[in-house]
Amino acid sequence: MKSKYFSGRAYVLHFALLCWLTMSAVAAWWQVGRAIQGNSLSFLYAIEWPVIGILGVLAWYALLNLEKVTAHQEQARREYEEGMRAEARAARDAAAEQEDPTLAAYNDHLAELSTKPKKRLWGH
Protein backbone atom coordinates (compact mmCIF):
# COMPACT_ATOMS: atom_id res chain seq x y z
CA MET A 1 0.00 0.00 0.00
CA LYS A 2 1.31 3.43 -0.92
CA SER A 3 1.96 6.01 1.73
CA LYS A 4 -0.16 9.12 1.52
CA TYR A 5 3.08 11.14 1.26
CA PHE A 6 4.42 9.26 -1.78
CA SER A 7 1.43 8.94 -4.12
CA GLY A 8 1.04 10.83 -7.37
CA ARG A 9 -1.52 13.17 -5.80
CA ALA A 10 0.85 13.82 -2.88
CA TYR A 11 3.70 14.75 -5.23
CA VAL A 12 1.45 17.33 -6.91
CA LEU A 13 0.51 18.73 -3.50
CA HIS A 14 4.18 18.84 -2.42
CA PHE A 15 5.11 20.74 -5.57
CA ALA A 16 2.20 23.16 -5.14
CA LEU A 17 3.26 23.80 -1.54
CA LEU A 18 6.84 24.42 -2.60
CA CYS A 19 5.69 26.96 -5.20
CA TRP A 20 3.31 28.57 -2.69
CA LEU A 21 6.01 28.96 -0.03
CA THR A 22 8.53 30.28 -2.55
CA MET A 23 6.04 32.85 -3.80
CA SER A 24 5.18 33.89 -0.23
CA ALA A 25 8.83 34.22 0.77
CA VAL A 26 9.73 36.28 -2.32
CA ALA A 27 6.74 38.57 -1.81
CA ALA A 28 7.55 39.00 1.90
CA TRP A 29 11.20 39.83 1.09
CA TRP A 30 10.08 42.34 -1.54
CA GLN A 31 7.71 44.02 0.92
CA VAL A 32 10.42 44.20 3.60
CA GLY A 33 12.63 46.00 1.07
CA ARG A 34 9.88 48.45 0.23
CA ALA A 35 9.16 49.03 3.92
CA ILE A 36 12.83 49.83 4.57
CA GLN A 37 12.71 52.34 1.70
CA GLY A 38 9.92 54.22 3.47
CA ASN A 39 6.63 52.69 2.31
CA SER A 40 4.82 52.34 5.63
CA LEU A 41 2.01 50.20 4.19
CA SER A 42 4.57 47.57 3.20
CA PHE A 43 5.21 46.77 6.88
CA LEU A 44 1.71 45.28 6.99
CA TYR A 45 2.28 43.35 3.77
CA ALA A 46 5.62 42.07 5.10
CA ILE A 47 3.63 40.44 7.92
CA GLU A 48 0.78 39.32 5.69
CA TRP A 49 2.85 37.22 3.25
CA PRO A 50 4.28 34.83 5.88
CA VAL A 51 0.73 34.35 7.21
CA ILE A 52 -0.40 33.47 3.67
CA GLY A 53 2.49 30.97 3.52
CA ILE A 54 1.31 29.37 6.78
CA LEU A 55 -2.23 29.12 5.39
CA GLY A 56 -0.75 27.27 2.41
CA VAL A 57 0.88 24.76 4.77
CA LEU A 58 -2.44 24.24 6.55
CA ALA A 59 -4.24 23.71 3.23
CA TRP A 60 -1.53 21.25 2.11
CA TYR A 61 -1.97 19.28 5.33
CA ALA A 62 -5.76 19.25 5.03
CA LEU A 63 -5.70 18.13 1.39
CA LEU A 64 -3.09 15.48 2.09
CA ASN A 65 -5.14 13.98 4.90
CA LEU A 66 -8.51 13.86 3.16
CA GLU A 67 -9.94 10.39 3.47
CA LYS A 68 -11.93 8.91 0.65
CA VAL A 69 -15.03 6.89 1.41
CA THR A 70 -14.59 3.38 0.07
CA ALA A 71 -17.33 1.22 -1.40
CA HIS A 72 -17.09 -1.04 1.66
CA GLN A 73 -17.65 1.89 4.01
CA GLU A 74 -20.61 3.07 1.94
CA GLN A 75 -22.15 -0.43 2.01
CA ALA A 76 -21.65 -0.62 5.79
CA ARG A 77 -23.39 2.75 6.18
CA ARG A 78 -26.35 1.57 4.09
CA GLU A 79 -26.64 -1.65 6.09
CA TYR A 80 -26.55 0.33 9.34
CA GLU A 81 -29.30 2.65 8.09
CA GLU A 82 -31.46 -0.29 7.00
CA GLY A 83 -30.97 -1.88 10.42
CA MET A 84 -32.00 1.35 12.12
CA ARG A 85 -35.11 1.60 9.91
CA ALA A 86 -36.04 -2.01 10.69
CA GLU A 87 -35.62 -1.41 14.44
CA ALA A 88 -37.71 1.75 14.26
CA ARG A 89 -40.47 -0.05 12.35
CA ALA A 90 -40.44 -2.95 14.82
CA ALA A 91 -40.64 -0.59 17.78
CA ARG A 92 -43.42 1.37 16.12
CA ASP A 93 -45.40 -1.75 15.27
CA ALA A 94 -45.07 -3.00 18.85
CA ALA A 95 -46.39 0.26 20.22
CA ALA A 96 -48.87 0.94 17.39
CA GLU A 97 -51.75 -0.63 19.25
CA GLN A 98 -51.37 1.86 22.09
CA GLU A 99 -50.37 4.94 20.09
CA ASP A 100 -52.48 7.80 18.91
CA PRO A 101 -52.44 7.96 15.06
CA THR A 102 -51.05 11.49 15.11
CA LEU A 103 -48.26 10.44 17.46
CA ALA A 104 -47.54 7.39 15.30
CA ALA A 105 -47.21 9.60 12.20
CA TYR A 106 -44.87 11.93 14.09
CA ASN A 107 -42.74 9.01 15.28
CA ASP A 108 -42.57 7.69 11.70
CA HIS A 109 -41.35 11.10 10.60
CA LEU A 110 -38.67 11.13 13.33
CA ALA A 111 -37.56 7.61 12.39
CA GLU A 112 -37.18 8.71 8.78
CA LEU A 113 -35.14 11.77 9.79
CA SER A 114 -32.84 9.72 12.01
CA THR A 115 -31.82 7.45 9.13
CA LYS A 116 -30.98 10.20 6.63
CA PRO A 117 -27.27 10.97 6.30
CA LYS A 118 -26.09 14.14 7.99
CA LYS A 119 -24.72 16.97 5.85
CA ARG A 120 -21.11 17.78 6.67
CA LEU A 121 -18.97 20.73 5.70
CA TRP A 122 -15.92 18.86 4.48
CA GLY A 123 -17.62 15.88 2.88
CA HIS A 124 -16.34 13.24 5.30
OpenMM code with the backbone's topology and positions (N, CA, C; nanometers):
from openmm import Vec3, app, unit

residues = "MET LYS SER LYS TYR PHE SER GLY ARG ALA TYR VAL LEU HIS PHE ALA LEU LEU CYS TRP LEU THR MET SER ALA VAL ALA ALA TRP TRP GLN VAL GLY ARG ALA ILE GLN GLY ASN SER LEU SER PHE LEU TYR ALA ILE GLU TRP PRO VAL ILE GLY ILE LEU GLY VAL LEU ALA TRP TYR ALA LEU LEU ASN LEU GLU LYS VAL THR ALA HIS GLN GLU GLN ALA ARG ARG GLU TYR GLU GLU GLY MET ARG ALA GLU ALA ARG ALA ALA ARG ASP ALA ALA ALA GLU GLN GLU ASP PRO THR LEU ALA ALA TYR ASN ASP HIS LEU ALA GLU LEU SER THR LYS PRO LYS LYS ARG LEU TRP GLY HIS".split()
positions = [
    Vec3(0.0840, -0.1188, 0.0000),
    Vec3(0.0000, 0.0000, 0.0000),
    Vec3(0.0880, 0.1244, 0.0000),
    Vec3(0.0538, 0.2209, -0.0830),
    Vec3(0.1311, 0.3427, -0.0924),
    Vec3(0.1059, 0.4323, 0.0283),
    Vec3(0.2087, 0.5016, 0.0676),
    Vec3(0.1959, 0.6005, 0.1731),
    Vec3(0.1257, 0.7234, 0.1165),
    Vec3(0.0534, 0.7934, 0.2009),
    Vec3(-0.0158, 0.9121, 0.1525),
    Vec3(0.0818, 1.0229, 0.1144),
    Vec3(0.2078, 1.0140, 0.1582),
    Vec3(0.3081, 1.1138, 0.1262),
    Vec3(0.3834, 1.0837, -0.0041),
    Vec3(0.3657, 0.9654, -0.0600),
    Vec3(0.4420, 0.9261, -0.1784),
    Vec3(0.3534, 0.8809, -0.2941),
    Vec3(0.2309, 0.9262, -0.2981),
    Vec3(0.1433, 0.8944, -0.4116),
    Vec3(0.1560, 1.0043, -0.5161),
    Vec3(0.0994, 0.9827, -0.6321),
    Vec3(0.1036, 1.0833, -0.7372),
    Vec3(0.0353, 1.2126, -0.6949),
    Vec3(-0.0789, 1.1996, -0.6288),
    Vec3(-0.1520, 1.3166, -0.5795),
    Vec3(-0.0679, 1.3920, -0.4778),
    Vec3(0.0024, 1.3188, -0.3920),
    Vec3(0.0845, 1.3818, -0.2883),
    Vec3(0.1999, 1.4591, -0.3512),
    Vec3(0.2612, 1.4043, -0.4580),
    Vec3(0.3701, 1.4755, -0.5234),
    Vec3(0.3223, 1.6079, -0.5818),
    Vec3(0.2022, 1.6085, -0.6374),
    Vec3(0.1449, 1.7328, -0.6906),
    Vec3(0.1237, 1.8321, -0.5767),
    Vec3(0.0721, 1.7851, -0.4650),
    Vec3(0.0513, 1.8732, -0.3498),
    Vec3(0.1837, 1.9255, -0.2938),
    Vec3(0.2862, 1.8404, -0.2894),
    Vec3(0.4178, 1.8841, -0.2416),
    Vec3(0.4740, 1.9947, -0.3322),
    Vec3(0.4615, 1.9745, -0.4622),
    Vec3(0.5110, 2.0738, -0.5575),
    Vec3(0.4342, 2.2051, -0.5440),
    Vec3(0.3020, 2.1955, -0.5300),
    Vec3(0.2203, 2.3157, -0.5140),
    Vec3(0.2585, 2.3903, -0.3858),
    Vec3(0.2845, 2.3167, -0.2787),
    Vec3(0.3258, 2.3801, -0.1536),
    Vec3(0.4606, 2.4481, -0.1697),
    Vec3(0.5526, 2.3834, -0.2363),
    Vec3(0.6842, 2.4423, -0.2596),
    Vec3(0.6722, 2.5731, -0.3376),
    Vec3(0.5907, 2.5731, -0.4417),
    Vec3(0.5687, 2.6956, -0.5200),
    Vec3(0.5025, 2.8031, -0.4342),
    Vec3(0.4040, 2.7642, -0.3557),
    Vec3(0.3311, 2.8573, -0.2689),
    Vec3(0.4258, 2.9228, -0.1680),
    Vec3(0.5086, 2.8415, -0.1025),
    Vec3(0.6006, 2.8955, -0.0027),
    Vec3(0.7078, 2.9839, -0.0666),
    Vec3(0.7554, 2.9457, -0.1841),
    Vec3(0.8530, 3.0276, -0.2554),
    Vec3(0.7931, 3.1633, -0.2904),
    Vec3(0.6716, 3.1607, -0.3438),
    Vec3(0.6035, 3.2846, -0.3801),
    Vec3(0.5819, 3.3720, -0.2569),
    Vec3(0.5416, 3.3131, -0.1464),
    Vec3(0.5177, 3.3891, -0.0228),
    Vec3(0.6477, 3.4486, 0.0313),
    Vec3(0.7552, 3.3725, 0.0270),
    Vec3(0.8834, 3.4223, 0.0772),
    Vec3(0.9365, 3.5363, -0.0093),
    Vec3(0.9267, 3.5222, -0.1417),
    Vec3(0.9732, 3.6278, -0.2322),
    Vec3(0.8907, 3.7543, -0.2115),
    Vec3(0.7599, 3.7399, -0.2004),
    Vec3(0.6741, 3.8566, -0.1807),
    Vec3(0.7017, 3.9233, -0.0458),
    Vec3(0.7237, 3.8440, 0.0583),
    Vec3(0.7548, 3.9004, 0.1898),
    Vec3(0.8873, 3.9761, 0.1850),
    Vec3(0.9894, 3.9177, 0.1193),
    Vec3(1.1204, 3.9833, 0.1089),
    Vec3(1.1085, 4.1153, 0.0312),
    Vec3(1.0301, 4.1135, -0.0742),
    Vec3(1.0081, 4.2340, -0.1539),
    Vec3(0.9416, 4.3429, -0.0693),
    Vec3(0.8407, 4.3035, 0.0097),
    Vec3(0.7705, 4.4016, 0.0921),
    Vec3(0.8597, 4.4556, 0.2049),
    Vec3(0.9469, 4.3723, 0.2588),
    Vec3(1.0418, 4.4200, 0.3604),
    Vec3(1.1332, 4.5260, 0.2980),
    Vec3(1.1800, 4.5029, 0.1776),
    Vec3(1.2634, 4.6001, 0.1073),
    Vec3(1.1911, 4.7310, 0.0842),
    Vec3(1.0672, 4.7233, 0.0441),
    Vec3(0.9882, 4.8452, 0.0228),
    Vec3(0.9622, 4.9173, 0.1542),
    Vec3(0.9400, 4.8404, 0.2618),
    Vec3(0.9159, 4.9031, 0.3920),
    Vec3(1.0408, 4.9770, 0.4396),
    Vec3(1.1572, 4.9193, 0.4168),
    Vec3(1.2828, 4.9834, 0.4567),
    Vec3(1.3035, 5.1122, 0.3766),
    Vec3(1.2566, 5.1148, 0.2537),
    Vec3(1.2705, 5.2340, 0.1696),
    Vec3(1.1721, 5.3447, 0.2075),
    Vec3(1.0801, 5.3154, 0.3006),
    Vec3(0.9915, 5.4215, 0.3475),
    Vec3(0.8434, 5.4000, 0.3205),
    Vec3(0.8055, 5.2949, 0.2552),
    Vec3(0.6632, 5.2693, 0.2309),
    Vec3(0.6040, 5.2053, 0.3562),
    Vec3(0.5303, 5.2840, 0.4336),
    Vec3(0.4822, 5.2345, 0.5629),
    Vec3(0.3767, 5.1246, 0.5479),
    Vec3(0.3004, 5.1246, 0.4399),
    Vec3(0.2006, 5.0195, 0.4195),
    Vec3(0.2670, 4.8838, 0.3969),
    Vec3(0.3865, 4.8816, 0.3473),
    Vec3(0.4570, 4.7567, 0.3201),
    Vec3(0.4929, 4.6804, 0.4471),
    Vec3(0.4983, 4.7489, 0.5618),
    Vec3(0.5212, 4.6770, 0.6882),
    Vec3(0.4088, 4.5761, 0.7118),
    Vec3(0.2855, 4.6193, 0.6827),
    Vec3(0.1715, 4.5280, 0.6991),
    Vec3(0.1811, 4.4113, 0.6009),
    Vec3(0.2154, 4.4417, 0.4765),
    Vec3(0.2281, 4.3351, 0.3775),
    Vec3(0.3425, 4.2397, 0.4097),
    Vec3(0.4493, 4.2920, 0.4713),
    Vec3(0.5620, 4.2073, 0.5102),
    Vec3(0.5201, 4.1065, 0.6161),
    Vec3(0.4175, 4.1380, 0.6933),
    Vec3(0.3628, 4.0436, 0.7921),
    Vec3(0.2599, 3.9519, 0.7268),
    Vec3(0.1862, 4.0073, 0.6329),
    Vec3(0.0777, 3.9321, 0.5690),
    Vec3(0.1290, 3.8132, 0.4869),
    Vec3(0.2375, 3.8293, 0.4126),
    Vec3(0.2849, 3.7221, 0.3251),
    Vec3(0.3286, 3.5967, 0.4001),
    Vec3(0.3987, 3.6066, 0.5130),
    Vec3(0.4279, 3.4834, 0.5884),
    Vec3(0.3007, 3.4147, 0.6406),
    Vec3(0.1996, 3.4948, 0.6764),
    Vec3(0.0725, 3.4351, 0.7207),
    Vec3(0.0078, 3.3592, 0.6045),
    Vec3(0.0138, 3.4158, 0.4853),
    Vec3(-0.0397, 3.3466, 0.3671),
    Vec3(0.0376, 3.2173, 0.3424),
    Vec3(0.1684, 3.2194, 0.3642),
    Vec3(0.2486, 3.0974, 0.3519),
    Vec3(0.2050, 2.9912, 0.4513),
    Vec3(0.1777, 3.0320, 0.5748),
    Vec3(0.1309, 2.9372, 0.6780),
    Vec3(-0.0050, 2.8798, 0.6398),
    Vec3(-0.0924, 2.9627, 0.5842),
    Vec3(-0.2226, 2.9121, 0.5386),
    Vec3(-0.2049, 2.8073, 0.4283),
    Vec3(-0.1044, 2.8267, 0.3438),
    Vec3(-0.0746, 2.7267, 0.2408),
    Vec3(-0.0321, 2.5942, 0.3015),
    Vec3(0.0477, 2.5996, 0.4087),
    Vec3(0.0883, 2.4760, 0.4770),
    Vec3(-0.0326, 2.4066, 0.5368),
    Vec3(-0.1225, 2.4829, 0.5969),
    Vec3(-0.2440, 2.4236, 0.6548),
    Vec3(-0.3323, 2.3603, 0.5473),
    Vec3(-0.3443, 2.4277, 0.4331),
    Vec3(-0.4238, 2.3714, 0.3230),
    Vec3(-0.3586, 2.2444, 0.2695),
    Vec3(-0.2253, 2.2451, 0.2555),
    Vec3(-0.1533, 2.1253, 0.2108),
    Vec3(-0.1808, 2.0089, 0.3045),
    Vec3(-0.1731, 2.0336, 0.4340),
    Vec3(-0.1966, 1.9280, 0.5325),
    Vec3(-0.3406, 1.8755, 0.5228),
    Vec3(-0.4354, 1.9671, 0.5110),
    Vec3(-0.5757, 1.9250, 0.5027),
    Vec3(-0.6009, 1.8423, 0.3765),
    Vec3(-0.5487, 1.8868, 0.2630),
    Vec3(-0.5698, 1.8133, 0.1388),
    Vec3(-0.4981, 1.6792, 0.1385),
    Vec3(-0.3847, 1.6724, 0.2043),
    Vec3(-0.3087, 1.5479, 0.2089),
    Vec3(-0.3775, 1.4440, 0.2967),
    Vec3(-0.4517, 1.4886, 0.3950),
    Vec3(-0.5138, 1.3977, 0.4896),
    Vec3(-0.6624, 1.3752, 0.4658),
    Vec3(-0.7122, 1.4167, 0.3493),
    Vec3(-0.8510, 1.3856, 0.3159),
    Vec3(-0.8660, 1.2353, 0.3013),
    Vec3(-0.9705, 1.1825, 0.3589),
    Vec3(-0.9944, 1.0386, 0.3470),
    Vec3(-1.1090, 1.0164, 0.2499),
    Vec3(-1.0888, 0.9239, 0.1609),
    Vec3(-1.1932, 0.8915, 0.0647),
    Vec3(-1.2807, 0.7804, 0.1228),
    Vec3(-1.4100, 0.7908, 0.0967),
    Vec3(-1.5029, 0.6887, 0.1415),
    Vec3(-1.4959, 0.5729, 0.0426),
    Vec3(-1.4688, 0.4548, 0.0933),
    Vec3(-1.4589, 0.3379, 0.0074),
    Vec3(-1.5964, 0.2764, -0.0138),
    Vec3(-1.6062, 0.1896, -0.1124),
    Vec3(-1.7328, 0.1222, -0.1401),
    Vec3(-1.7749, 0.0369, -0.0209),
    Vec3(-1.6782, -0.0225, 0.0478),
    Vec3(-1.7088, -0.1041, 0.1657),
    Vec3(-1.7683, -0.0184, 0.2773),
    Vec3(-1.7118, 0.0995, 0.2981),
    Vec3(-1.7646, 0.1892, 0.4011),
    Vec3(-1.9055, 0.2360, 0.3656),
    Vec3(-1.9289, 0.2636, 0.2378),
    Vec3(-2.0610, 0.3073, 0.1938),
    Vec3(-2.1633, 0.1952, 0.2133),
    Vec3(-2.1259, 0.0717, 0.1815),
    Vec3(-2.2149, -0.0425, 0.2012),
    Vec3(-2.2451, -0.0619, 0.3491),
    Vec3(-2.1438, -0.0478, 0.4348),
    Vec3(-2.1648, -0.0617, 0.5793),
    Vec3(-2.2603, 0.0456, 0.6305),
    Vec3(-2.2487, 0.1668, 0.5770),
    Vec3(-2.3389, 0.2747, 0.6179),
    Vec3(-2.4820, 0.2428, 0.5775),
    Vec3(-2.4994, 0.1926, 0.4552),
    Vec3(-2.6353, 0.1569, 0.4086),
    Vec3(-2.6953, 0.0453, 0.4941),
    Vec3(-2.6142, -0.0559, 0.5246),
    Vec3(-2.6638, -0.1654, 0.6088),
    Vec3(-2.7028, -0.1151, 0.7470),
    Vec3(-2.6230, -0.0247, 0.8026),
    Vec3(-2.6548, 0.0326, 0.9339),
    Vec3(-2.7869, 0.1103, 0.9277),
    Vec3(-2.8056, 0.1891, 0.8219),
    Vec3(-2.9300, 0.2651, 0.8090),
    Vec3(-3.0502, 0.1728, 0.7944),
    Vec3(-3.0358, 0.0669, 0.7148),
    Vec3(-3.1459, -0.0286, 0.6998),
    Vec3(-3.1792, -0.0952, 0.8327),
    Vec3(-3.0745, -0.1295, 0.9100),
    Vec3(-3.0974, -0.1881, 1.0421),
    Vec3(-3.1700, -0.0920, 1.1338),
    Vec3(-3.1335, 0.0339, 1.1285),
    Vec3(-3.2001, 0.1347, 1.2116),
    Vec3(-3.3461, 0.1511, 1.1693),
    Vec3(-3.3712, 0.1501, 1.0382),
    Vec3(-3.5106, 0.1601, 0.9910),
    Vec3(-3.5919, 0.0398, 1.0367),
    Vec3(-3.5330, -0.0794, 1.0273),
    Vec3(-3.6043, -0.2007, 1.0693),
    Vec3(-3.6340, -0.1961, 1.2188),
    Vec3(-3.5382, -0.1512, 1.2996),
    Vec3(-3.5619, -0.1408, 1.4435),
    Vec3(-3.6706, -0.0385, 1.4740),
    Vec3(-3.6692, 0.0722, 1.4031),
    Vec3(-3.7707, 0.1752, 1.4256),
    Vec3(-3.9089, 0.1236, 1.3879),
    Vec3(-3.9177, 0.0508, 1.2758),
    Vec3(-4.0475, -0.0049, 1.2354),
    Vec3(-4.0966, -0.1080, 1.3362),
    Vec3(-4.0046, -0.1929, 1.3837),
    Vec3(-4.0440, -0.2948, 1.4817),
    Vec3(-4.0912, -0.2297, 1.6110),
    Vec3(-4.0219, -0.1282, 1.6552),
    Vec3(-4.0636, -0.0588, 1.7778),
    Vec3(-4.1965, 0.0120, 1.7572),
    Vec3(-4.2155, 0.0683, 1.6400),
    Vec3(-4.3420, 0.1373, 1.6116),
    Vec3(-4.4576, 0.0384, 1.6046),
    Vec3(-4.4340, -0.0746, 1.5381),
    Vec3(-4.5402, -0.1750, 1.5270),
    Vec3(-4.5784, -0.2308, 1.6629),
    Vec3(-4.4787, -0.2479, 1.7508),
    Vec3(-4.5066, -0.3001, 1.8847),
    Vec3(-4.5897, -0.2028, 1.9661),
    Vec3(-4.5663, -0.0746, 1.9445),
    Vec3(-4.6388, 0.0255, 2.0222),
    Vec3(-4.7577, 0.0822, 1.9467),
    Vec3(-4.7811, 0.0370, 1.8226),
    Vec3(-4.8868, 0.0943, 1.7389),
    Vec3(-5.0255, 0.0729, 1.7982),
    Vec3(-5.0438, -0.0355, 1.8682),
    Vec3(-5.1750, -0.0633, 1.9247),
    Vec3(-5.2114, 0.0377, 2.0327),
    Vec3(-5.1111, 0.0933, 2.0997),
    Vec3(-5.1375, 0.1859, 2.2094),
    Vec3(-5.1223, 0.3316, 2.1665),
    Vec3(-5.0679, 0.3579, 2.0498),
    Vec3(-5.0372, 0.4938, 2.0089),
    Vec3(-5.1547, 0.5637, 1.9435),
    Vec3(-5.1560, 0.6921, 1.9612),
    Vec3(-5.2478, 0.7796, 1.8907),
    Vec3(-5.2002, 0.7884, 1.7452),
    Vec3(-5.2885, 0.7902, 1.6462),
    Vec3(-5.2442, 0.7958, 1.5062),
    Vec3(-5.1566, 0.9178, 1.4741),
    Vec3(-5.1865, 1.0297, 1.5346),
    Vec3(-5.1051, 1.1491, 1.5106),
    Vec3(-4.9648, 1.1299, 1.5661),
    Vec3(-4.9556, 1.0715, 1.6853),
    Vec3(-4.8258, 1.0444, 1.7462),
    Vec3(-4.7494, 0.9406, 1.6647),
    Vec3(-4.8189, 0.8413, 1.6131),
    Vec3(-4.7542, 0.7395, 1.5298),
    Vec3(-4.6961, 0.8025, 1.4030),
    Vec3(-4.7710, 0.8936, 1.3403),
    Vec3(-4.7215, 0.9604, 1.2203),
    Vec3(-4.5986, 1.0453, 1.2530),
    Vec3(-4.6020, 1.1119, 1.3675),
    Vec3(-4.4871, 1.1934, 1.4090),
    Vec3(-4.3649, 1.1048, 1.4351),
    Vec3(-4.3850, 0.9927, 1.5020),
    Vec3(-4.2744, 0.9005, 1.5281),
    Vec3(-4.2180, 0.8426, 1.3983),
    Vec3(-4.3043, 0.8149, 1.3013),
    Vec3(-4.2568, 0.7690, 1.1705),
    Vec3(-4.1686, 0.8755, 1.1051),
    Vec3(-4.2126, 1.0001, 1.1166),
    Vec3(-4.1350, 1.1098, 1.0603),
    Vec3(-3.9979, 1.1193, 1.1288),
    Vec3(-3.9933, 1.1082, 1.2593),
    Vec3(-3.8674, 1.1135, 1.3327),
    Vec3(-3.7764, 0.9959, 1.2958),
    Vec3(-3.8349, 0.8776, 1.2785),
    Vec3(-3.7556, 0.7612, 1.2393),
    Vec3(-3.6951, 0.7823, 1.1017),
    Vec3(-3.7694, 0.8422, 1.0117),
    Vec3(-3.7178, 0.8713, 0.8777),
    Vec3(-3.6033, 0.9724, 0.8842),
    Vec3(-3.6196, 1.0759, 0.9654),
    Vec3(-3.5144, 1.1768, 0.9790),
    Vec3(-3.3874, 1.1184, 1.0397),
    Vec3(-3.4021, 1.0257, 1.1334),
    Vec3(-3.2843, 0.9715, 1.2013),
    Vec3(-3.2006, 0.8827, 1.1107),
    Vec3(-3.2569, 0.8338, 1.0024),
    Vec3(-3.1816, 0.7453, 0.9129),
    Vec3(-3.1210, 0.8180, 0.7945),
    Vec3(-3.1567, 0.9445, 0.7740),
    Vec3(-3.0979, 1.0203, 0.6631),
    Vec3(-2.9559, 1.0593, 0.6994),
    Vec3(-2.8661, 1.0573, 0.6015),
    Vec3(-2.7268, 1.0969, 0.6302),
    Vec3(-2.7192, 1.2452, 0.6654),
    Vec3(-2.6288, 1.2756, 0.7548),
    Vec3(-2.6088, 1.4135, 0.7989),
    Vec3(-2.5238, 1.4875, 0.6954),
    Vec3(-2.5532, 1.6146, 0.6736),
    Vec3(-2.4716, 1.6965, 0.5847),
    Vec3(-2.3509, 1.7458, 0.6628),
    Vec3(-2.2346, 1.7341, 0.6021),
    Vec3(-2.1112, 1.7780, 0.6673),
    Vec3(-2.0412, 1.8793, 0.5794),
    Vec3(-1.9634, 1.9659, 0.6436),
    Vec3(-1.8973, 2.0732, 0.5701),
    Vec3(-1.7866, 2.0241, 0.4790),
    Vec3(-1.7091, 1.9268, 0.5225),
    Vec3(-1.5922, 1.8863, 0.4480),
    Vec3(-1.6126, 1.7587, 0.3688),
    Vec3(-1.7351, 1.7057, 0.3687),
    Vec3(-1.7625, 1.5881, 0.2876),
    Vec3(-1.7126, 1.4576, 0.3427),
    Vec3(-1.6796, 1.4496, 0.4677),
    Vec3(-1.6339, 1.3241, 0.5296),
    Vec3(-1.7501, 1.2412, 0.5739),
] * unit.nanometer
topology = app.Topology()
chain = topology.addChain("A")
for resn in residues:
    res = topology.addResidue(resn, chain)
    for name in ("N", "CA", "C"):
        topology.addAtom(name, app.Element.getBySymbol(name[0]), res)
